[in-house]
Each structure stands twice: as C-alpha cells, then as structure tokens.
Amino acid sequence: MTTIETTSTLADEGRRRGRLGALGLWVAAHRRIVTWGWVLLIVVLGAFAPMVEKNLSGAGWQANGSESVQVRELAIDHFGGNASSAIQVVIHSEEPLGSDAERQVIDGVVARLQADDRIGEVLRPVAGATLSADGRTAIVIGGARASTDDMVRAATALTPDLQAMSTELITVAATGASVLWSDFNAANLDAMLTSEMISWPVTLLILVIAFGAVVAAGLPLLLTLAGLVSAAGVLVLVNFVVPVSIWAMNFAMMFALALGIDYALFLVVRFRAALASDATSTADAIARTMDTAGKAVLLSGVTVLVSLSAVMLVPSPSFRSMAGGVMISVVFVLAATLTLLPLVLAKLGDRVNGLALPWAKLDRHRSPIFERWAQMLWRRPLRLGGAAFVLLVALAIPALSLTTAMPSIKVLPDDASARQGYQLVQDAFGDGAPGMLQVIVPTSDADAASAVISSDRGVVAVMPRAVPADGSDLRLIQAVPAVDPSSSDLADVVDRLRGDLPDSAVVGGAAVENLDLAAQLDESLPLVIGVILVLGFLVLLVALQAPLIALLGTVVSLLSTAAAFGVAKLVFQDGLGASLFGFESQGFLDAWAPVFFFAMIFAIAMDYTVFLLASAKEHWEKSGSAREAMVESLARSGRVIFAAGAVMVAVFFTFSLSGPLPPKEMGVVLGSAVLLDAFVVRLVLLPVILRVTGRAAWWSPRGLRRVLPSVTFAHD
C-alpha cells in the first residue's frame, strides 16, 4: 500500500465520503496548509503559554451578588480596605512585645505593606482588638486597595519578605484569605508539576503496551501536547479581558490530557484496523476512520462541552472560569484530533506501526478476548449485569449522606505562612478569631446592631466600631465568633445574626463569603444536574437516533457518577485511606466538588458511552442484528475502552499522590469514576442493557426520525 496519495486521488475519495471523511481527506490533500496553520497557532499561542501560572488569578471564590461580597466591596470603598481580602501579618514573641527589636519588626512590617500600591490603609496593632491580652501577639492589617485577584498576587509578592523579618525570638507570618489562596496556589502548582512528571511516562508505558508500537503510542501524547499548549496561550489572552482562575489551567491540563489521549487512541486504533483490513489506500483508511471513529469523537467532544457548559450557570467567577478553561482545552484537543491527527496518519501510513514490540500482533484489531467476554455477557446477562448493578448501587448509597463545606485551613501544608499565622491568631485570640465577622450598617442603626451582636451566644468579642475616613454614613462592626471558621456551627451564628440585625445591616467576612458560596453551590446543584442530564440525553438521542438506548445510556452514566461520589464520601468525609493518600480529613468534601466534579464525571461517562454505542450502532446499521451489534461493539472497541480507561485512571490517580487536598480530591474522585465507568458500566452493564433490550434499543418512531438530523456510522 502506498502511504501518500495525490491531491486529485484524495479529492475523488472525498466526494464519496461523509463530511468528516471528506474533512480527513481534505486535510491529507492540503498537508502544507494545515501543517503551517498548526505551527503558526502553536508558536503564537505557545509564546503566551509559559505566562499561564504567573498571569492567571487565584481568587474568585465568591457568590456574585451575595451579602458577604457586598460587605467586602463596602469595606474596600469606605474603610481603607479592612476587608476579607486584606492581608493580616501576625507578629508573635514568647515575651510581651515592647522591646526595641520588636518595635523595629512591627515598623518594618508596616513599611513593607505601605510600599505596595495594592495595599490600602495599614492598621497598626490596637490593644483590645489586634493586640492579645498577654501582649505577645499582634496583628498588622494591610487593607485591600485592589481586586481579590490582585490581592492574591500581592500576598505572593509580600509573604517572603514578611517571613524574612522573623528572628530567633520573633515569628512573622502573613495570613488571611488572600495569603491562603496564594499559599494554596503555590502548593498546588508543585503538586501539579510532580503529578505530570509521574503521569506522562506512566501514560506512555500504557500506550506502548496498548498499541504494541512506539510510533503509534507517541501520537496521542504529541497531539494532546499541541492542544494543551494552544489552550494555555488562549487562557492567558482571555485573562487580559476577564480574570481566569489558575484552577482553570490545573483542571484543563489534567482533563485535556486524559481526554486527548482517549480521542487519539480511538482514531489511531481505527486507522490501523482500516489499514489491516480492506482499505484500498491510505486515503481510504483515513476516510473510513473519520467517518466512523471521527464522528464518535466529535459527538463525544460535543457531549463533554455541553456537560461542562452547565457549570456556567453557577454565579461564581472561579467556577465559570474553571469550566471555560476546560472547555477551551477540549475545543483545542478536539480540533487537533480531527485535523492534525489525520494529517500525521496520512503522512505515516503503514509506518504508524513503526518500532513495534516483538510480541505485538499488529494485524489483530478485533480482540478475541473481548469477543469471548461479549459472548459470555450475552449468555449470562442477568448474573453479570446484576452483579455490576449491585456494586454500583452499593457504592452510590454512601453519597446520600455526603456533607460538604468550603475548604478549611487544613488544605495547606503545615509550613505554609497562612496556616502558621492562622494558628497563632487562634492561640492568642480564640478559635473563631481567624474568621472575624464583619457587619456594615448605617450610623443610625449602629447601636441596635451592636446590641444584637454583643448579645448573641455565638459571639465572644466585639471590636470598637470603625468610622470611615471618607465621612460616609456607615459603621463597621467586627466580631469574633465562638467557633472555628470551618465549623458548621458558624452558619447558625451567621443565619441568626442576619435574622436579628436591622434590615439595613449586611454581614460578611472571609468565612461568611465561604458560607455564601457554599449555599449558592447547594442552590445551583439541582439546576446544573438537571441541565447536564437533559443536554446529555439530547446529544445521545441525536447521535444514536434511538430514544430508549439514549435514555438508558444517560441513566447508567448517572449511576456511575453517584457511585463515584459514594467513594468520595468514604475517602474524604470518613477518612478511609487518608494515610494512603497522605491527607488530613476535614470531615467533609469540599463544597465546590459536587457541582464541578458532577459535570466532569458525567462528561467522561458520556464519552465512553458514545464510543461504545457508536460502535454498536455502526454494526446495527450494517446487520440489523442486536446480537451482532452488542458482540461486535465489544470485540472492536472493548480493548480501546480498556486502554483509554487505564490511561485516564493512571493520569487522575497520579494527581492524588502529592500536594494539598483539592488535587487529591480531583484525582481520587475522577480516577474512581473512570475505574467504575470504563470497567464496570461500559464493559459490563451497558452491553447487558443492549442484550436485554435487544431490537427495542434501536427503535425510533418515524416522527422522531423526521425531526432529528440524520447521523449514521456505517460507511462503505
């Protein structure tokens, strides 16, 4: 077989193919245009990619329009920036502060804060408020003059200088919400880099084993790298217009790596099968690959995008930028899969099997092992399918008692400045001191507000009222709650205050912002889940043209997602395996996880659903036999799903091995989800459903067929 056809030959082939087949042939016929287009794209966007960690923001964890955000904005505008995003610098000595050396340290802290134009009013320690009763701990407050994102950047710049002021007898530690996110971003970056160094060689090893040839195994990694570099550059450019969370890149790197390998694996395996079977030329193999596997990849990508788009319904900058970042990465990986990969395959031809392993059977693309497995499932559907169903339900049950809250200080390493300062504040001022409540009220209601706050059983101290320097008719009242900021009891205190305070009063503070965001996430979750399920079903319905199997495919994806959250409850709420993964259980799952992880897990689940059912639909269209559709789909795609699942599990679980708690949650929850979905749902439960439903799985009413666009997978 020749590996390169002429442009006219490719054009003739394209006229006989479907749209994606024609796209693949056009790409192969215009190699120079497509190649230079991608080179230009990667060079231009790649120039911005190294700036991603520096430019992207670390804040945005707020519920837009909430009362607590209103308090922060009022504090920045009228009270010198003494807001939740202010930087608190704790100075602690074993002896009462008062010596010349101690005063010099405090003066140095004040001077360093004042030198940064992102810092507003700098408040020195005040007895009875920010100077402890024993005189050994003092707090200097650097007010916020900039946005929350810029305050995180300010914390990153200031923290090393402030820590350097520590002596053998005096400890200086910056803390507060801005420092917390700065420290977390640094720890998270280290974790991501460590995980990537582990995941890439592990992934390559799995791919080499799966493909049996080094050249074929390297294609998915090169393809994914091109998509990721481009996506990183776009995120930096978008950040110039709209703040983008650094978490967007973290999620995008992990998710796009797994998904890009998935897509490339599916196409490369199908291309090799076409070469080894009855394809008349490389062009014919490209066209067959794109019209079948390419169509499945496109539909899978659309499913992933619509699932993630539902997260945009959450009114929080961090969530919207995270979802947007992942979606951008998926778009680039999808574009590379459908344009760059066909070009490379057309160029390689038979050489795609280069550097083959000695024992590899490269001419075998229909797996006898998975064919036998499919035959067993056909003979014993209730026994094997029932076992899979019981396992998933058993794992899903713990999810019913899952509790969530915003991350506590425990997500940071012990040596992080924010955690050290947090502990010093608690030791000196009480458990609730790091979660200072802020109440802003018109002057006319200040007395009534103070009385309510002072009499509340959940408040242990009330600070003197702050008067705005700009003369506005407002007062700021700060209060120390009796409980730790991460305690669930704090929500009761805040709810009670909001109910008892004058209607003109607004309650906020860093801890309250977390509570408001958690409440917003709980409120948004049913809507997000509903939208994802409806959109996922509609995409499957369009792809498969069959309402029953589209509905059942959506339902089993929901079941595997519930099982993954059951695992999350056992691990992160109950602490099962905490020592293995190296984390300290908070007693809950982070509140952002259900909304965002549901979208990601469901997207992955539907990804595998599309791959398996597209193959089944192809054989149903060819033969009209329910048995052949089920057996052949497993025989021809089972090995791909198994290999892709193994790659995803390896990628995700490497992120659970290092760094702070949230990346561990990502790794364990997503890794567990893929493990269950790929190996239990797609290779057992869904084929059994095809067996039990038989011909009914592919039935479609005539009226529906007239409405839906025509989508077929069988091509000559």
Secondary structure, DSSP 8 states (H G I E B T S, - for coil): --S---HHHHHHHHHTS-HHHHHHHHHHHTHHHHHHHHHHHHHHHHHHGGGHHHHSBS---S-TT-HHHHHHHHHHHHSTT-STT-EEEEEEESS-S-SHHHHHHHHHHHHHHHTSTTEEEEE---BTTTB-TTSSEEEEEEEE-S-HHHHHHHHHHHHHHHHTT--SSEEEEEESHHHHHHHHHHHHHHHHHHHHHHHHHHHHHHHHHHHSBHHHHHHHHHHHHHHHHHHHHHHHHHHTTS--BHHHHHHHHHHHHHHHHHHHHHHHHHHHHHHHTT-SSHHHHHHHHIIIIIHHHHHHHHHHHHHHHGGGGS--HHHHHHHHHHHHHHHHHHHIIIIIHHHHHHHHGGGGG-SB-TT--TT--S-HHHHHHHHHHHHSHHHHHHHHHHHHHHHHGGGGG--EE---GGGS-TT-HHHHHHHHHHHHH-TTGGG-EEEEEEGGGHHHHHHHHHH-TTEEEE---B--TT--SEEEEEEEESS-TTSTHHHHHHHHHHHHS-TT-EEE-HHHHHHHHHHHHHHHHHHHHHHHHHHHHHHHHHHH--HHHHHHHHHHHHHHHHHHHHHHIIIIIT-TTHHHHT----SSEETTHHHHHHHHHHHHHHHHHHHHHHHHHHHHHHH--HHHHHHHHHHHHHHHHHHHHHHHHHHHHHTTSSSSHHHHHHHHHHHHHHHHIIIIIIIIIHHHHHHHHGGGGG---HHHHHHS--------
